[in-house]
Amino acid sequence: MRPPATTELRIPEQERASTGIAGLDNILGGGLPVNHLYLVEGSPGSGKTTLGLQFLRRGVEQGERGLYITLSETKAELHTVAASHGWSLEGLEVFELVTEEELSPDSEQSILHPSEVELGETTRGVMAAAERIKPRRVVFDSLSEMRLLAQNPLRYRRQVLALKSFFATRGSTVLLLDDRSAGADDLQLHSIAHGVICLEQTVGQYGPERRNLRVIKMRGIKFRGGEHDFNLDTGGLAVFPRLVAAEHRMDFHNEIVSTGSKELDALLGGGLGRGSNTLFSGPSGVGKTTTAVACVRAALLRGERAVYYLFDEGLGTLLLRSKVLGLDLEAFLRSGQLTIQTLDPAEVSPGEFANMVRSSVESGECSTVVIDSLNAYLQAMSGDKHLLLQMHELLTYLNQRGIVTILILAQHGVLGDVRSDVDLSYLSDGIVLFRFFEARGSLLKAVSVVKSRTTDHELTIREFRLGTHGIEVGQALVDFEGVLSGVASYKGALPLLGDTDPVSAA
């Protein structure tokens, strides 16, 4: 008998409400399913109020009525928060449950009323405001006040269920904001809410606080799990969805491109492969950055576009040094063919950087990306979880887009025991090793290729130096001693690049 045909399980399409945050909508696959109640939790200062305001403002832009119910902040404070982002609350209804007049001695309502009375009045006040305004979007800020009024978990849960049922019958999409004042292990609302979004902020030993969010639960839709970095700055929340390289596969033309130096191309087995990444590794001052600039300039001369991410030195220093070495980049910068972004690694999160690279690749159609250097990036973000895995995803993404990627990693020391902060050899498709060596009373430089997944590279060691015409790579040198021990010296008879009289030098 033939096995019964299987039918593909399809998740039914649901009308979505945009959160007003592009990155969060991307994580949710289009936004929040409408007519449900959602919990947004996080410690004070994590960005809950700002998220709620962005959600309501997006509704106003779409012609929907919005209601902000505040138990913990005054209307004036909300206007201040909105103004700090350059926003106006025009079109939004702000409902203060307890106003200054209601707390006056002449008012019949008093904060000394029994909790049963206060909680009932709170719930009835919320419902009355909703009946009057008939909002499509509602933000309730915050649940900690209701929790205090309820005084026990059962009454608290019943009141939240009553609000959920009330708003569901009126076609409202509701965000409940909670500062988790009851403790991180309080899961009262997780089972009630249709979805749960958690905002986190951490403070390291140096630099600003880092923020990330997680979608803990979202019924009926497929969403991207895991931690997603976000910034809270003027203009609101900017969320950077976690990069998943498998979602960005594309076809590209496999080819080997020149570095701009015939000798270096020969050492690499033809050049740099599209859809591969190459690690330039060596001590400080040996010429890694200049070699990367030469490779970028070769791509620019072919008419391609390139992006250079500069973590270590200033833009002026890089441009001046390149110009002195005959690798002038200013004309390419002015035309927009080359983009150089100087970054402070203490201010950039891994998710923001990955999003930055992705945006450059997909909108700028660049073919070459340089990250200079990984040391500053990795050291400044050493407290972040799974940083190497995030770098692996980023490099895999670049490879799948057919990008020529150059990574620069400075090693500790100049001579002797030269070490790296981290082992990135398994992430790299190719490794170009730069070294200082001693010969004839001078400190010289050598270059070799120790790994290449895309080409049949040379196993030789060539002399290397920087001149007024860029990089110069000499012929393969023999009779090197001590390369693996870290103290390389050359005692051969072949002429070196600096020899003016090869016969006498021999």
FENSULRA-V505595 format. One record per residue. PHI is phi in radians with two decimals (NA if undefined). PSI is psi in whole degrees, 0 to 359 (999 if undefined). BURIAL is # if it has 16 or more other ideal C-beta (glycine too) atoms within 10 Angstrom, else .. Layout:
# FENSULRA-V505595
phi={PHI,PHI}
psi={PSI,PSI}
burial={BURIAL,BURIAL}
This chain:
# FENSULRA-V505595
phi={NA,-1.39,-1.15,-1.10,-1.18,-1.61,-1.77,-1.24,-1.36,-1.99,-1.35,-1.10,-1.21,-2.22,-1.14,-1.98,-1.96,-1.11,-1.38,1.48,-2.14,-1.01,-1.11,-1.22,-1.05,-1.10,-1.09,-1.50,1.31,2.29,2.23,-1.54,-0.99,-1.30,1.14,-2.29,-1.89,-2.19,-1.86,-2.03,-2.07,3.03,-1.20,-0.98,1.60,-1.41,2.02,-1.12,-1.07,-1.10,-1.06,-1.09,-1.17,-1.11,-1.08,-1.25,-1.13,-1.11,-1.13,-1.06,-1.07,-1.67,1.41,-1.77,-1.37,-2.21,-2.26,-1.89,-1.71,-2.00,-1.87,-1.98,-2.15,-1.48,-1.07,-1.11,-1.14,-1.14,-1.11,-1.14,-1.05,-1.11,-1.12,-1.15,-1.77,1.37,-1.87,-2.11,-1.62,-1.07,1.66,-1.87,-1.69,-1.88,-1.94,-1.57,-1.26,-2.14,-1.69,-1.09,-1.15,-1.22,-1.68,-1.29,-1.06,-1.41,-1.33,-1.22,-1.43,-2.38,-1.25,-1.64,-1.07,-1.00,-1.07,-1.09,-1.19,-1.11,-1.16,-1.09,-1.15,-1.05,-1.13,-1.16,-1.12,-1.11,-1.14,-1.13,-1.12,-1.17,-1.12,-1.31,-1.57,0.92,-1.40,-1.54,-2.28,-2.36,-2.12,-1.95,-2.30,-2.36,-1.29,-1.08,-1.17,-1.15,-1.10,-1.15,-1.17,-1.19,1.18,-2.52,-1.02,-1.17,-1.16,-1.08,-1.11,-1.11,-1.18,-1.16,-1.10,-1.13,-1.14,-1.06,-1.14,-1.09,-1.26,-1.11,-1.38,-2.00,1.16,-1.86,-1.78,-2.08,-1.92,-1.73,-1.69,-2.38,-1.56,1.00,-1.20,-1.41,1.95,-1.20,-1.62,-1.46,-1.90,-0.92,-1.56,-1.08,-1.39,-1.45,-1.21,-1.25,-2.70,-2.31,-2.07,-1.94,-1.83,-2.18,-2.44,-2.24,-2.08,-1.56,-1.28,-2.58,1.57,-1.30,-1.18,-1.83,-2.12,-2.60,-2.26,-2.36,-1.57,-1.32,-2.73,-2.76,-1.27,1.44,-2.37,-1.64,-2.29,-1.55,-1.39,1.55,-1.57,-2.19,-1.19,-2.61,-1.95,-2.01,-2.50,-0.98,1.85,1.81,-1.43,-2.06,-1.74,-1.99,-1.02,-1.03,-1.33,-2.06,-1.04,-1.10,-1.46,-2.21,-1.22,-2.70,-1.46,-2.60,-1.46,-1.30,-2.76,-1.82,-1.97,-1.36,-1.52,1.69,-2.20,-1.08,-1.19,-1.20,-1.03,-1.10,-1.11,-1.45,1.48,2.26,2.45,-1.76,-1.53,-1.17,1.31,-2.47,-2.14,-2.17,-1.70,-1.66,-2.16,2.93,-1.19,-1.13,1.52,-1.48,2.05,-1.15,-1.11,-1.11,-1.12,-1.11,-1.09,-1.08,-1.15,-1.13,-1.11,-1.09,-1.15,-1.13,-1.18,-1.43,1.59,-1.55,-1.90,-2.50,-2.22,-2.09,-1.71,-1.92,-1.72,-1.60,-1.98,-1.33,-1.09,-1.05,-1.12,-1.10,-1.18,-1.14,-1.11,-1.11,-1.15,-1.08,-1.57,1.34,-2.13,-1.06,-2.00,-1.09,-1.10,-1.24,-1.15,-1.11,-1.37,1.51,-1.22,-2.05,-2.09,-2.02,-1.91,-1.51,-2.20,-1.67,-1.10,-1.26,-1.82,-2.01,-1.51,-1.01,-1.16,-1.14,-1.15,-1.06,-1.14,-1.12,-1.12,-1.06,-1.10,-1.14,-1.20,-1.47,-1.73,-1.65,0.94,-1.38,-1.99,-2.32,-2.24,-2.11,-2.02,-2.30,-2.20,-1.26,-1.05,-1.12,-1.09,-1.29,-1.20,-1.19,-1.97,-1.10,-1.41,-1.30,-1.32,0.94,-1.12,-1.15,-1.16,-1.15,-1.14,-1.09,-1.08,-1.13,-1.19,-1.11,-1.05,-1.10,-1.08,-1.23,-1.65,1.31,-1.54,-1.49,-1.92,-2.07,-1.93,-1.99,-2.26,-1.46,-1.80,-1.25,1.55,-2.04,-2.21,1.47,-1.37,-1.68,-2.25,-1.90,-1.14,-2.64,-1.56,-1.90,-1.10,-1.28,-1.48,-1.66,-1.39,-2.50,-2.28,-1.87,-1.83,-1.87,-2.51,-1.50,-2.57,-1.86,-2.77,0.95,1.34,-2.21,-1.66,-2.04,-2.20,-2.33,-2.36,-2.62,-1.92,-1.80,-2.82,-2.74,-1.52,-1.94,-2.40,-1.59,-1.51,-1.26,-1.88,-1.65,-2.00,-2.02,-1.27,-2.52,-2.70,-1.83,-2.35,-1.24,-1.97,1.60,-1.62,-2.18,-2.09,-1.50,-1.33,-1.11,-1.82,-1.92,1.14,-1.33,-2.26,1.36,-1.13,-1.24,-1.36,1.73,-2.03,-1.45,-2.43,-2.10,-2.22,-1.51,-1.81,-1.15,-1.18,-1.71,-1.07,-1.58,-1.29,-1.61,-2.29,-1.01,-1.20,-1.21,-1.14,-1.24}
psi={144,138,148,144,137,140,138,130,119,133,125,143,139,146,136,151,116,140,349,1,111,316,321,321,321,317,322,359,26,349,189,133,134,165,31,169,131,148,128,111,150,159,161,133,0,346,14,312,318,318,317,320,320,322,316,320,326,321,320,319,332,9,21,145,139,145,124,112,116,126,341,339,152,166,323,320,321,320,324,316,314,317,328,339,3,25,163,147,15,132,351,143,125,120,112,120,324,110,173,322,322,340,2,156,333,348,147,328,139,149,357,2,154,151,327,319,315,317,318,318,323,310,317,324,319,314,321,319,319,322,324,318,329,61,150,335,138,137,127,115,110,167,343,325,318,324,319,321,322,322,345,149,326,311,324,313,319,320,320,320,323,318,319,313,320,311,330,325,353,13,36,143,123,135,122,122,133,129,8,36,342,354,153,342,6,106,26,314,346,324,337,317,148,332,156,126,127,127,132,149,138,150,122,188,337,149,178,170,149,138,144,159,156,137,104,325,141,104,139,357,158,128,165,115,184,183,137,122,149,156,144,105,182,125,355,198,134,111,137,100,142,131,126,105,327,342,357,32,143,157,143,163,116,125,163,129,153,150,353,354,121,321,319,324,317,320,324,356,24,334,206,135,138,143,29,160,142,131,121,113,139,172,166,137,4,344,17,311,317,321,320,319,319,320,320,317,323,320,320,321,338,358,10,171,151,153,132,117,115,110,329,306,170,156,317,319,316,315,320,314,318,321,318,326,12,23,51,131,354,322,323,326,316,323,347,1,330,135,125,119,115,129,143,110,336,342,354,129,159,320,321,319,316,320,324,314,315,318,319,320,316,332,328,353,41,156,346,133,132,133,112,103,170,338,308,320,312,320,318,336,25,338,348,146,139,43,321,325,323,321,323,316,318,315,323,319,313,319,318,343,4,26,141,112,131,124,136,127,114,138,152,141,168,311,164,224,96,125,161,157,324,150,109,13,326,341,342,139,332,149,121,122,125,140,149,149,163,134,130,40,13,154,111,180,148,155,143,159,120,352,139,122,349,342,163,91,163,152,21,170,125,148,151,138,164,131,188,350,30,220,145,130,123,189,166,131,140,175,32,145,141,20,313,332,347,350,84,138,152,126,27,178,349,144,146,167,331,357,125,339,88,328,312,328,327,999}
burial={.,.,.,.,.,.,.,.,.,.,.,.,.,#,.,#,#,#,#,#,#,.,#,#,#,#,#,#,.,#,#,#,#,.,#,#,#,#,#,#,#,#,.,.,.,#,#,#,#,#,#,#,#,#,#,#,#,#,#,#,.,.,.,#,#,#,#,#,#,#,#,#,#,.,.,.,.,#,.,.,#,#,.,.,#,.,#,.,#,.,.,#,#,#,#,#,#,#,.,.,.,.,.,.,.,.,.,.,.,.,.,.,.,.,.,.,.,#,#,.,#,#,#,.,#,#,.,.,#,#,.,.,#,.,#,#,#,#,#,#,#,#,#,#,#,#,#,.,#,#,.,.,.,.,#,#,.,.,#,#,.,.,#,#,.,#,#,.,.,.,.,#,#,#,#,#,#,#,#,#,.,#,.,.,.,.,.,#,#,.,.,#,#,#,#,#,#,#,#,#,#,.,.,.,.,.,.,.,.,#,#,#,#,#,#,.,#,#,.,.,#,.,.,.,.,.,#,#,#,#,#,#,.,.,.,#,#,#,#,#,#,#,#,.,#,.,.,.,.,.,.,.,.,.,.,#,#,#,#,#,#,.,#,#,#,#,#,#,#,#,#,#,#,#,#,#,#,#,#,#,#,#,#,.,.,#,#,#,#,#,#,#,#,#,#,#,#,#,#,#,.,.,.,#,#,#,#,#,#,#,#,#,.,.,.,.,.,#,#,.,.,#,.,.,#,.,#,.,#,.,.,#,#,.,.,.,#,#,.,#,.,.,#,.,#,.,.,#,#,#,#,#,#,#,#,#,#,#,.,#,#,.,.,.,.,#,#,#,#,#,#,#,#,#,#,#,#,#,.,#,#,.,.,#,.,.,.,.,.,#,#,.,#,#,#,#,#,#,#,#,#,#,#,#,#,#,#,#,#,#,#,.,.,.,#,.,.,#,.,#,.,.,.,#,.,.,#,#,#,#,#,#,#,#,#,#,#,#,#,.,.,.,.,#,#,#,#,#,#,.,.,#,.,#,#,.,#,.,.,.,#,#,#,#,#,#,.,.,.,#,#,#,#,#,.,#,#,.,.,#,.,.,#,.,.,#,#,#,.,#,.,.,.,#,#,#,.,.,.,.,.,.,.,.,.,.}
